[in-house]
Structure formats: C-alpha cells, structure tokens
Amino acid sequence: MMRVGVDVGGTFTDLVAVSTDGTIELRKVASTPQDPSLGLFRALEALGPQPIHVLVHGTTVATNALLERRGARVALLTTAGFEDLLWLRRQDRPALYDLARDHPPPLVARGDVIGVRERMGPQGAVLPLSRSEVTRVIAAVRALAPPPEAVAISLLFAFRHPAHERSLAAALRAALGDVPVAASHEVLPVFREYERTSTTAAEAYLRPVVGEYLAKNATLSERIDSLRIMTSSGGTLGPEQAARHAASLALSGPAGGVVGARLVGEAVDARDLLTLDMGGTSADASLVTGGVALTEGANAVGGVRLALPAILIETVSAGGGSIAAVDEGGALRVGPRSAGAEPGPACYGRGGQSPTVTDADVVLGRVDPERFAAGRIPLDAGKAAAAVGAEIGRRYGMGDRAAAYGIAEIVDENMANAARVHAVERGKVVADYTLIAFGGAAPLHVARLAEKLGIARIIVPPDAGVGSAIGFLRAPVAFEVVRSRYTRLAALDVAAVNGLLAEMRAEAHEVVAPGAAGAVLAERRSAFMRYVGQGHEIVVKLPAGALTLADLQGLRAEFERDYAALFTRIIPNAEIEILTFTLSLGTIAEPLSPGAPMPANWSAAPAGARRIYDAGSDRDIEVPVYRRPELAPGARLAGPAIIAEDETSTFVSASFDASVNAQGCIVLDRKN
C-alpha cells in the first residue's frame, strides 16, 4: 500500500507516491484544463495499478471556477435594504491609478437578489422573521427563471444572532430538495457584512462545481482507501467535508507547497523562510516566520473577496508558460497571459508560437532539451529560439540569447518585486529570510532572485520539481473555525470566551474527526485585536488552556509586541478591543527525517558540461553539469554550475557555492 500526493497545476499534474518501504516514485503529466479530473486520472494511470492507502489531492477546480466564472447560478437572500451590498463593496479601487477600471462583477446577478423583511438588533430580533415572510421568500426563489442552482443567505447580524438564518435555511432546504443552501452563520460567522456576504455567495457558487468534481473522483474508491483534499489554510479534509466547505479550496494547491517548505525549514533549523513555488502558469511566494506560515482571512480570487482562513500567498504571473511580449509603449512584459498546457511553450512543439519563460531558459542553455521531465517531454530548441528571436529579439535588434536573458530578467524582477511587497507590508526584511525553492521552474531562477533580494542562503529540497505534491503528503488533517464576538480587553468575560472557544473546538472536531483516525489533535487559538477606533486588526496568539483574568495583561503585552513589530511603536494606555476569535484543530504534521550523519565535505565531480549564456560578457561560457542523484550529503561545488534532475534543474550562479546537507537538500550559500 502506498501514500500518494497529486498536485493539478495549470500546465502539469504532479504525482508523488511513497511506498511503505520509503521508496518514492514521481510522475508528471500534462494537465487537462477542460476537465482537471482527467489530469488526476492520467497521473494515476501512469503510476500503475498498485492499491493506494491515502490519496491527498490539491485541486484548482474552485480557483478556476472563480477565475473563469463557471460556477452555479446563485440566488442571494439578504436583509431588505441591503440588496446592493455586493455592488457597493469597499471604497478601494481595482487599480489605484486607473480611474476607468471597473471591479469584476459579483457572482450573483442583481435580479437574483431577494430582500428579506427582518432585522436583528444588538440583543436579538427587532423585526421578527414571520412565517408569511418565509413563505414569500421561498416563492420568490422558485419564481426565478431559470431556477437557481444554489442559494446563499447572508442576513445583516446573523454572525451574532443566527436564528433568522437558521429558520430560513431550514425552510429552503425542505422546499428546494437537492439545491445547495449556504448560510453565512455556517460559512463565516464574522462581522463586516460585505466580506461575509461575498464569501457566502462564493460558497454557494462553488458547491455544485466542487461536488461534481468530487463525485467524479468517487470512482477511485475501489482503488483508494482514503481520499483527502487540500484546503487553503494548509490542512486536508475528506470529500464530504470538502464538498460542504467548497470555498476553502480556492487556494488549495499553493498551500501544500508552503506546508512542505515549512517542514524542510524546521528540519534544517531555518524558521524564517521565503517560499517560492514557480510552476508552469504562476509563481507563489509566501512567508514563514518563526516556523509558522503567515495566514490571512481576506484574500481575493478573480476579484471575489474570500474572508476564510488561508495561508498568505502572493501570486504573480511568472511561470514557465508565461508569455513574453512587447507592449504598445515598447516595453518588454512577461505575463499575465500563459501558454498553459495547451498548446504550451513553443519548444513543446504543440503549435505554440509565442515565446515563454521556458523557451528563454532553453535558449539560455539552462535546460537540457533532451532530458526535460526525465525525457518524457523532449523540447525543440530551434522552435524556442525562433519564437524568442521573432517576437523579442528583432523588436530590440538583439540576438536570441540576449533577448532570452531579457525575458528571464523581467520574470525574475516580477517575482522579486512581489516578494519585497509581500514582506514590507508585514513589517519584515526579506533579506533576513532563507529562500526555499520548489516547483518545476523555481530552481532555475532562484539564484538570480536571491541576488535581487539580497538573500544569502537558498534551499532546494529533494524532488523540488514536485514540491507541492510532497507537501500534500505531510499536511495535517485540520480545520479552522472563525467567530466574531466583540469585547474590550479590559472588560473581557473569560467565562463567556471560554464557552465560545469550547463551541468552536466542538465544531472543528466534528469536521476533523472522520479523517484523524484517533490521532492526537493539536489546537491553536488566536484573537483579532486592535486599539479602539482603528479599522484593521492584527492576529495575536492566545495562551493554551482555559483563559483566566491573569491572562489579560499577558494578552496586552503580546498584542503590543506584535503591533510594534509591524508599526515600530505602540499607543501607550490606549484601550484594546477584540473583534474575532479563531481556533484551528488538526493532527500534527509529520516531521522530516533528520538524515544521516554528515560526512566530511568532498568536491563533487561533474557528469558533463553545457554552454550557457553569460550576460556580463555577452557570450556563451561552459559550466559543469552535475547529476543530483550522484550528489550525496557532504558534496560541495562552486558556481556557476547546473545541477540537473528528472523534474527540474538548479542553476547555481557565480554568486553562490552549493552543497548537499544531511537531508539531501541543495544549499546555496552566497560567496564572500
């Protein structure tokens, strides 16, 4: 029996299978954008007929449905007078300097919004929800043409008093049969009605799509004992739980890579990490600080606000398939268009004509065309050079190699800029972090990225080309519950808060228990806190166990420590308030092996050489090529060099020396 992780990306579907004896098998097949489940099935077919104990799967189904607007038709029920909430949004603009740019339209048509005559005040009902009103609302939903495929309910103060939503949801479920009904008090019981309503509408929009996808995967049940789905917050859920929390899958794939990278950092005693997952379509950057991945509850996917807990990930259009072009002003741009899996980069020979980042890497000599993807996808270097030369080189009057270097520089700067912004917005100095690279394209670009960011150490873990799939296998079974409950810190009712946290733990346990199989569960609790009068909160970790009055001073000190880290100062004697509590419950992620004792350093012998383009001299230079399987722990080599393996290659620039540590990671250290 084996454990399998599958990551369905925009260009490739990656599979990692681990047998009971520790043997690892890797498979990489082309993704199938028209039906992502086909990519999963093809990857499993490439593995063979072996029985599978656990399959952990990251999916882009929810993400693509939001980006491409291929979800269900949704009827939205909201408090009368607030029907335009999704159109009013927040006052921020979609593009700061483009006054003509519109926000993407909401997931709900304005004619499918139904106002409900009810109102909740601070202590409960002000305008009761009558039976006649419920009957009217159900009739209004049934009268919509064509009929809705899902219903979202988001009443104004349901996060605090959900009685009206419960009554309305129960009546709709009884009246509409199999039509999914998503109620905000079940999806996201937090204040800020726009974010809550947008998230609830997205949940209703995605449930039929995710349900259909999971139903297709149910055909695997004869071969697989347990199927797990990766969530945006870094945990996994079973199919039934995932179908009821469809919006939590919106950033499923990138989260797995961060989980795996965090464990790699833990194994090598690096607790502050910048992770980079560069695949075929995009590059995802994330920060791990003090061994904990940063999370956020206000992401947007395709212009749709999702306030569910999620690992904080900065995504840029910087993948191997990102297309390079010259814009109207004569500037070289890379992305956001991507060649994807079909037709793919020009070098794939599948009809693609536009130059991509992968084509540039081939032209620069960093990729061996005959050994790409272990030789399963031979590349046409001539077509890569022709595409780069025709679209870029001729426009600037330069050779193919110089044009390819320009493409690589632009995409590397795009990633560096995203990482800088990602760190600075959170009060971090990115140069202080260790960079961990995974995904098929990241090791090729990570040295230049580190040069731009001033980072001194890079780690490329084993099998980095399928890093997200490996992260899936190590991800815990976990779920996070969020509840808004306003209180001033000085007046905190510890008994009431302990009761709330107990309710939240019970809710999380109900979701996690079916997949935890009796394993020990770890609990993490936090509070969203701010000074009274501020508009945004910071997340502060709560102490373990039941809260006591003695904890209040410690909570204030913890808040002010975190506040000062972000803003360099505190506001002395200002009152502090708590808006929202979160509780995460899950199994403990499996740590990496510490590895064998490190032998003495030894100089690795190259397996060959390759000519690559050197921008400094504007000519080709010969660099040694090393085969990663032949580099045992203790091996050392100097850059420039290329370390090749089946799923990716690591380019070691002249600024770095490389070594292999006890865990088999390639470690790049900046030269003095």
Buried (B, 14 or more C-beta within 10 A) or exposed (E): EBBBBBBBBBBBBBBBBBEEEEEBBBBBBBBBBEEBBBBBBBBBEBBEEEEBBBBBBBBBBBBBBBBEBEBBBBBBBBBBEBBEBBEEBEEEEEEEEEEEEEBEEBBBBEEBBBBBBBBBEEEEBEBBBEEEBBEBBBEBBEEBEEEBBBBBBBBBBBBBBBBBBBBBBEBBBEBBEEBBBBBBBBBBBBBBBBBBBBBBBBBBBBBBBBBEBBEBBEEBEEEBEBBBBBBBBBBBBBBEBBBBBBBBBBBBBBBBBBBBBBBBBBBBEBBBBBBBBBBBBBBBBBBBBEBEBBBBBBBBBBBBBBBBBBBBBBBBBBBBBBBBBBEEEEEBBBBEBBBBBBBBBBBBBBEBEBBBBBBBBBBBBBBBBEBBBEEEBBBBBEBBBBBBBBBBBEBEEBBBBBBBBBBBBBBBBBBBBBBBEBBEEBBBEBEEBBBBBBBBBBBBBBBBBBBBBEBBBBBBBBBBBBBBBBBBBBBBBBBBBBBBBEBEBEEBEBEEBBEBBEEBBEBBBEBBBEBBEEBEBEBBBBBBBBBEEBEEBBBBEBEEEEBEEEBBEEBBEBBBEBBEEEEEEBBEEEEBBBBBBBBBBBBEBEEBEEBEEEEEEEEBEBBEEBEBBBEEEEEBBEBBBBBBEEBEBBBBBBBBBBBBBBBBBBBBBBBBBBBBBBBBBBBBBBEE
